[in-house]
Amino acid sequence: MTRREPSEIEIGDLLFADAVVKHVKSNAIVFAHGGATVGIGAGQMSRVDSVRIAAAKAAEVGKASGMPRSPTFGSVLASDAFFPFADGLEVAIEAGATAVIQPGGSVRDREVIAAADAAGIAMVFTGLRHFRH
């Protein structure tokens, strides 16, 4: 959907993250890197809060492990449903995500795509919503 296509490494991580996110409940967000989850946010009323929680949990683990920065830097992000606004995507970008996979289908998809393009990240739409309660 964006001007930049994901790299082959990002595609692998995007597919992995998408497989994981379908098993997480309600406004699920998964950061993945190197074939592993590095942050998961779920169960929130707000998708942006799920992104914040996933990024914060990843940063905590990274700090406890002695990493110089959060493992979300250079990661990809999967969302179980569309981003209704660009704010959740902007938090993911700030956390270091380089590519995103999501179903699309929001009336504001153009705004979300524009935010991804402005940041130079790749975004893929699946057309398949995993949203579970």
Residue frames as a rotation matrix with the C-alpha (Angstrom) as fourth column:
MET 1
0.562 0.827 0.000 0.00
0.827 -0.562 0.000 0.00
0.000 0.000 -1.000 0.00
THR 2
0.640 -0.406 -0.653 2.95
0.014 -0.843 0.538 2.31
-0.768 -0.353 -0.533 0.60
ARG 3
0.746 -0.443 -0.497 5.62
-0.652 -0.335 -0.680 3.57
0.135 0.831 -0.539 -1.76
ARG 4
-0.383 -0.920 0.075 8.24
-0.910 0.362 -0.203 1.42
0.159 -0.146 -0.976 -0.01
GLU 5
0.574 0.483 -0.661 7.78
-0.389 0.871 0.299 -2.33
0.720 0.086 0.689 -0.26
PRO 6
0.735 -0.318 0.599 8.96
-0.546 0.246 0.801 -4.52
-0.402 -0.916 0.007 2.62
SER 7
-0.250 -0.887 -0.389 12.31
-0.958 0.285 -0.033 -6.26
0.140 0.364 -0.921 2.28
GLU 8
0.034 0.221 -0.975 12.46
-0.250 0.946 0.205 -10.06
0.968 0.237 0.088 2.16
ILE 9
-0.817 -0.356 -0.454 13.53
0.349 0.322 -0.880 -10.14
0.459 -0.877 -0.139 5.82
GLU 10
-0.799 0.583 0.151 10.64
-0.558 -0.624 -0.546 -7.83
-0.224 -0.520 0.824 6.75
ILE 11
-0.054 0.806 -0.590 8.21
-0.804 0.315 0.504 -10.03
0.592 0.501 0.631 4.79
GLY 12
-0.333 -0.138 -0.933 9.25
0.229 0.948 -0.222 -13.05
0.915 -0.288 -0.283 6.84
ASP 13
-0.955 -0.054 -0.293 8.79
0.298 -0.194 -0.935 -11.16
-0.006 -0.980 0.201 10.09
LEU 14
-0.610 0.790 -0.059 5.49
-0.792 -0.608 0.050 -9.64
0.003 0.077 0.997 8.89
LEU 15
-0.023 0.600 -0.800 4.07
-0.455 0.706 0.542 -13.08
0.890 0.376 0.256 8.10
PHE 16
-0.569 -0.254 -0.782 5.25
0.526 0.619 -0.584 -14.40
0.632 -0.744 -0.219 11.46
ALA 17
-0.982 0.178 -0.065 3.78
-0.069 -0.656 -0.751 -11.41
-0.177 -0.733 0.657 13.35
ASP 18
-0.369 0.895 -0.252 0.49
-0.869 -0.236 0.435 -11.75
0.329 0.380 0.864 11.47
ALA 19
-0.119 0.278 -0.953 0.28
0.036 0.961 0.276 -15.43
0.992 -0.001 -0.124 12.45
VAL 20
-0.772 -0.225 -0.594 0.86
0.580 0.133 -0.804 -14.51
0.260 -0.965 0.028 16.10
VAL 21
-0.930 0.359 0.081 -1.49
-0.366 -0.874 -0.319 -11.52
-0.043 -0.326 0.944 16.24
LYS 22
-0.257 0.895 -0.364 -4.51
-0.525 0.186 0.830 -13.59
0.811 0.405 0.422 15.23
HIS 23
-0.039 0.193 -0.980 -4.21
0.587 0.798 0.134 -15.46
0.809 -0.570 -0.145 18.55
VAL 24
-0.883 -0.265 -0.387 -4.11
0.469 -0.542 -0.698 -12.31
-0.025 -0.798 0.603 20.70
LYS 25
-0.032 0.998 -0.046 -7.36
0.999 0.032 -0.003 -10.71
-0.001 -0.046 -0.999 21.88
SER 26
0.684 0.706 -0.180 -8.90
0.720 -0.694 0.017 -7.30
-0.113 -0.141 -0.983 21.32
ASN 27
0.941 -0.338 -0.012 -6.93
-0.326 -0.898 -0.294 -4.52
0.089 0.281 -0.956 19.67
ALA 28
0.693 -0.679 0.243 -3.95
0.433 0.661 0.613 -6.84
-0.577 -0.320 0.752 19.36
ILE 29
0.769 -0.602 -0.216 -0.55
-0.606 -0.578 -0.547 -5.51
0.204 0.551 -0.809 18.39
VAL 30
0.769 -0.597 0.228 2.59
0.424 0.743 0.517 -7.61
-0.478 -0.302 0.825 17.88
PHE 31
0.529 -0.760 -0.377 6.11
-0.844 -0.519 -0.138 -6.30
-0.091 0.391 -0.916 17.31
ALA 32
0.859 -0.299 0.416 8.39
0.267 0.954 0.133 -8.96
-0.437 -0.003 0.899 15.82
HIS 33
0.517 -0.779 -0.354 12.05
-0.856 -0.464 -0.230 -9.06
0.015 0.422 -0.907 14.87
GLY 34
-0.503 -0.839 -0.209 14.24
-0.843 0.529 -0.095 -11.92
0.190 0.128 -0.973 13.73
GLY 35
-0.311 0.463 -0.830 11.40
-0.141 0.841 0.522 -14.44
0.940 0.279 -0.196 13.82
ALA 36
-0.570 0.120 -0.813 10.50
0.790 0.355 -0.501 -13.69
0.228 -0.927 -0.297 17.43
THR 37
0.589 0.739 0.327 7.93
0.517 -0.655 0.551 -11.55
0.621 -0.156 -0.768 19.18
VAL 38
-0.599 -0.799 -0.055 9.51
0.586 -0.391 -0.710 -8.61
0.545 -0.457 0.702 20.97
GLY 39
-0.933 0.359 -0.026 6.36
-0.234 -0.658 -0.716 -6.84
-0.274 -0.662 0.698 22.20
ILE 40
-0.566 0.824 -0.003 2.67
0.601 0.415 0.683 -7.66
0.565 0.385 -0.730 22.50
GLY 41
-0.918 0.397 0.021 -0.17
-0.318 -0.701 -0.639 -5.32
-0.239 -0.593 0.769 23.42
ALA 42
-0.642 0.734 -0.222 -3.78
0.280 0.493 0.824 -6.40
0.714 0.466 -0.522 23.79
GLY 43
-0.231 0.688 -0.688 -7.07
0.949 0.317 -0.002 -6.04
0.216 -0.654 -0.725 25.59
GLN 44
-0.786 -0.118 -0.607 -7.26
0.334 -0.907 -0.257 -2.28
-0.520 -0.405 0.752 25.38
MET 45
0.348 0.931 -0.110 -10.18
0.493 -0.281 -0.823 -0.09
-0.798 0.232 -0.557 24.33
SER 46
0.768 -0.169 -0.618 -7.78
-0.486 -0.783 -0.389 1.86
-0.418 0.599 -0.683 22.13
ARG 47
0.859 -0.488 0.152 -5.47
0.470 0.637 -0.611 0.47
0.201 0.596 0.777 19.47
VAL 48
0.348 -0.768 0.538 -2.96
-0.254 -0.630 -0.734 3.25
0.902 0.118 -0.414 20.16
ASP 49
0.422 -0.176 0.889 -2.84
-0.905 -0.018 0.426 2.16
-0.059 -0.984 -0.166 23.82
SER 50
0.917 -0.102 0.386 -2.11
0.091 0.995 0.048 -1.41
-0.389 -0.009 0.921 22.70
VAL 51
0.617 -0.742 0.261 0.79
0.343 -0.045 -0.938 -0.12
0.708 0.669 0.227 20.59
ARG 52
0.282 -0.499 0.819 2.09
-0.709 -0.683 -0.173 1.91
0.646 -0.533 -0.547 23.54
ILE 53
0.665 0.025 0.747 1.89
-0.637 0.541 0.549 -1.10
-0.391 -0.840 0.376 25.89
ALA 54
0.918 -0.332 0.218 3.63
0.394 0.825 -0.405 -3.40
-0.046 0.457 0.888 23.40
ALA 55
0.423 -0.788 0.447 6.42
0.096 -0.451 -0.887 -0.86
0.901 0.418 -0.115 22.86
ALA 56
0.323 -0.267 0.908 6.81
-0.867 -0.468 0.171 -0.19
0.379 -0.842 -0.383 26.60
LYS 57
0.845 0.013 0.535 6.94
-0.293 0.848 0.442 -3.89
-0.448 -0.530 0.720 27.49
ALA 58
0.782 -0.593 0.189 9.55
0.524 0.462 -0.716 -4.48
0.337 0.659 0.672 24.78
ALA 59
0.301 -0.676 0.672 11.62
-0.303 -0.736 -0.605 -1.54
0.904 -0.022 -0.427 26.04
GLU 60
0.570 -0.033 0.821 11.48
-0.819 0.057 0.571 -2.91
-0.065 -0.998 0.006 29.62
VAL 61
0.906 -0.219 0.363 12.71
0.198 0.976 0.095 -6.32
-0.375 -0.014 0.927 28.50
GLY 62
0.618 -0.698 0.361 15.42
0.399 -0.117 -0.910 -4.75
0.677 0.706 0.206 26.37
LYS 63
0.321 -0.472 0.821 16.63
-0.681 -0.718 -0.146 -2.64
0.658 -0.512 -0.552 29.27
ALA 64
0.683 0.004 0.730 16.60
-0.627 0.517 0.583 -5.60
-0.375 -0.856 0.356 31.68
SER 65
0.861 -0.345 0.373 18.59
0.454 0.851 -0.262 -7.61
-0.227 0.395 0.890 29.12
GLY 66
0.090 -0.878 -0.470 21.20
0.300 -0.426 0.853 -4.88
-0.950 -0.218 0.225 28.80
MET 67
0.109 -0.003 0.994 20.28
0.994 0.022 -0.108 -3.98
-0.022 1.000 0.005 25.24
PRO 68
-0.826 -0.516 -0.228 21.39
0.511 -0.855 0.084 -0.49
-0.238 -0.047 0.970 24.14
ARG 69
-0.708 0.682 -0.185 17.89
-0.704 -0.702 0.109 0.27
-0.055 0.208 0.977 22.84
SER 70
0.057 0.854 0.518 14.46
-0.632 0.432 -0.643 -1.29
-0.773 -0.291 0.564 22.64
PRO 71
-0.677 -0.287 0.678 14.13
0.220 0.801 0.558 -4.45
-0.703 0.526 -0.479 20.54
THR 72
0.457 0.875 0.159 11.34
0.499 -0.105 -0.860 -2.69
-0.736 0.473 -0.485 18.65
PHE 73
0.264 -0.427 -0.865 13.97
-0.661 -0.733 0.160 -0.74
-0.702 0.530 -0.476 16.69
GLY 74
-0.665 -0.469 -0.581 14.15
-0.745 0.362 0.561 -2.42
-0.052 0.806 -0.590 13.30
SER 75
-0.721 0.467 0.512 11.09
0.190 0.844 -0.501 -4.54
-0.666 -0.264 -0.698 14.06
VAL 76
-0.767 0.638 0.064 7.85
-0.043 -0.151 0.988 -5.02
0.640 0.755 0.144 12.18
LEU 77
-0.779 0.576 0.248 4.36
-0.403 -0.158 -0.901 -4.63
-0.480 -0.802 0.355 13.55
ALA 78
-0.750 0.654 -0.099 1.16
0.332 0.502 0.799 -6.61
0.572 0.566 -0.593 13.02
SER 79
-0.745 0.628 0.225 -2.30
-0.613 -0.510 -0.604 -5.37
-0.265 -0.588 0.765 13.94
ASP 80
-0.751 0.489 0.443 -5.36
0.422 0.872 -0.247 -7.61
-0.507 0.001 -0.862 14.22
ALA 81
0.402 0.879 0.256 -7.62
0.846 -0.249 -0.472 -4.93
-0.351 0.407 -0.843 12.71
PHE 82
0.223 -0.300 0.927 -7.24
0.699 -0.614 -0.367 -1.69
0.680 0.730 0.073 10.80
PHE 83
-0.704 -0.425 -0.569 -5.76
0.679 -0.637 -0.365 1.48
-0.208 -0.644 0.737 12.25
PRO 84
0.343 0.933 0.108 -8.73
0.932 -0.323 -0.167 3.83
-0.121 0.157 -0.980 12.63
PHE 85
0.978 -0.174 -0.117 -6.36
-0.178 -0.984 -0.030 6.81
-0.110 0.050 -0.993 12.86
ALA 86
0.492 -0.865 -0.098 -2.67
-0.010 0.107 -0.994 7.40
0.871 0.490 0.044 12.14
ASP 87
0.431 -0.344 0.834 -1.85
-0.849 -0.468 0.246 7.88
0.306 -0.814 -0.494 15.85
GLY 88
0.802 -0.121 0.585 -1.27
-0.217 0.853 0.475 4.18
-0.556 -0.508 0.658 16.57
LEU 89
0.761 -0.541 0.358 0.98
0.602 0.380 -0.703 3.90
0.244 0.750 0.614 13.54
GLU 90
0.490 -0.577 0.653 2.89
-0.300 -0.815 -0.495 7.00
0.819 0.047 -0.573 14.62
VAL 91
0.595 -0.264 0.759 3.60
-0.762 0.116 0.637 5.41
-0.257 -0.957 -0.132 18.02
ALA 92
0.822 -0.282 0.495 4.85
0.329 0.944 -0.008 2.27
-0.465 0.170 0.869 16.24
ILE 93
0.651 -0.595 0.471 7.12
0.373 -0.289 -0.881 4.37
0.661 0.750 0.034 14.02
GLU 94
0.486 -0.435 0.758 8.45
-0.720 -0.691 0.064 6.22
0.496 -0.577 -0.649 17.07
ALA 95
0.682 -0.178 0.710 9.16
-0.461 0.649 0.605 2.83
-0.569 -0.739 0.360 18.68
GLY 96
-0.308 -0.938 -0.157 11.28
-0.669 0.096 0.737 1.88
-0.676 0.332 -0.658 15.65
ALA 97
0.222 0.445 0.868 9.00
0.328 0.804 -0.496 -0.27
-0.918 0.394 0.032 13.48
THR 98
-0.667 -0.555 -0.497 10.07
-0.313 -0.397 0.863 -0.37
-0.676 0.731 0.091 9.84
ALA 99
-0.792 0.472 -0.388 7.10
-0.281 0.282 0.917 -2.24
0.542 0.836 -0.090 8.34
VAL 100
-0.571 0.706 0.419 3.47
-0.579 0.015 -0.815 -2.92
-0.581 -0.708 0.400 9.23
ILE 101
-0.858 0.458 -0.231 0.93
0.115 0.611 0.783 -5.56
0.500 0.645 -0.578 8.29
GLN 102
-0.696 0.717 -0.038 -2.75
-0.176 -0.221 -0.959 -4.87
-0.696 -0.661 0.280 8.90
PRO 103
-0.275 0.647 0.711 -6.08
0.753 0.605 -0.258 -5.69
-0.598 0.465 -0.653 7.28
GLY 104
-0.996 0.049 0.078 -6.94
0.006 -0.809 0.588 -2.19
0.092 0.586 0.805 6.07
GLY 105
-0.368 0.930 0.012 -10.53
0.771 0.298 0.562 -1.14
0.519 0.217 -0.827 5.64
SER 106
-0.254 0.237 -0.938 -10.68
0.720 -0.601 -0.347 2.06
-0.646 -0.763 -0.018 7.67
VAL 107
0.771 0.531 0.352 -12.35
0.636 -0.603 -0.481 5.14
-0.044 0.595 -0.803 6.25
ARG 108
0.823 -0.533 -0.198 -9.02
-0.465 -0.831 0.304 6.81
-0.327 -0.158 -0.932 7.13
ASP 109
0.634 -0.605 0.482 -6.74
0.615 0.772 0.160 4.32
-0.468 0.195 0.862 5.34
ARG 110
0.585 -0.419 0.694 -5.41
0.519 -0.465 -0.718 7.12
0.623 0.780 -0.055 3.13
GLU 111
0.709 -0.310 0.634 -4.28
-0.586 -0.760 0.283 9.09
0.394 -0.572 -0.720 6.21
VAL 112
0.727 -0.425 0.540 -2.59
-0.215 0.605 0.766 6.02
-0.652 -0.673 0.349 7.70
ILE 113
0.597 -0.502 0.625 -0.85
0.793 0.484 -0.369 5.20
-0.117 0.717 0.688 4.42
ALA 114
0.650 -0.332 0.684 0.29
0.095 -0.857 -0.507 8.83
0.754 0.394 -0.525 4.11
ALA 115
0.747 -0.381 0.544 1.78
-0.655 -0.288 0.698 8.68
-0.110 -0.879 -0.465 7.63
ALA 116
0.627 -0.526 0.575 3.65
0.320 0.846 0.426 5.48
-0.710 -0.083 0.699 6.71
ASP 117
0.583 -0.394 0.711 4.91
0.744 -0.092 -0.662 7.04
0.326 0.915 0.240 3.48
ALA 118
0.767 -0.268 0.583 6.02
-0.315 -0.949 -0.022 10.19
0.559 -0.167 -0.812 5.32
ALA 119
0.602 -0.534 0.594 8.07
-0.623 0.152 0.767 8.03
-0.500 -0.832 -0.241 7.70
GLY 120
-0.061 -0.645 -0.762 9.45
-0.964 0.236 -0.122 5.83
0.259 0.727 -0.636 4.89
ILE 121
-0.603 -0.107 0.791 8.10
-0.458 0.857 -0.233 2.58
-0.653 -0.503 -0.566 6.30
ALA 122
-0.837 0.319 -0.445 6.42
-0.256 0.491 0.833 -0.23
0.484 0.810 -0.329 4.39
MET 123
-0.452 0.759 0.469 2.78
-0.609 0.121 -0.784 -1.15
-0.651 -0.640 0.408 4.96
VAL 124
-0.923 0.193 -0.332 0.96
-0.112 0.692 0.713 -4.22
0.367 0.696 -0.617 3.70
PHE 125
-0.187 0.929 0.319 -2.81
-0.956 -0.097 -0.278 -4.74
-0.227 -0.357 0.906 3.77
THR 126
-0.948 -0.141 0.286 -4.10
-0.121 0.989 0.085 -8.29
-0.295 0.046 -0.955 4.11
GLY 127
-0.449 0.871 -0.200 -7.84
-0.649 -0.164 0.743 -7.69
0.614 0.464 0.638 3.76
LEU 128
0.100 0.431 -0.897 -8.32
0.326 0.838 0.439 -10.21
0.940 -0.336 -0.056 6.60
ARG 129
0.005 0.017 1.000 -9.32
-0.771 -0.637 0.014 -9.02
0.637 -0.771 0.010 10.05
HIS 130
-0.437 -0.247 -0.865 -8.35
0.252 0.889 -0.381 -11.19
0.863 -0.385 -0.326 13.06
PHE 131
-0.567 0.131 0.814 -10.02
-0.640 -0.692 -0.335 -9.03
0.519 -0.710 0.475 15.72
ARG 132
-0.203 0.454 -0.867 -11.22
0.441 0.833 0.333 -11.21
0.874 -0.315 -0.370 18.63
HIS 133
-0.064 0.221 0.973 -12.98
-0.780 -0.619 0.090 -10.43
0.622 -0.753 0.212 21.89
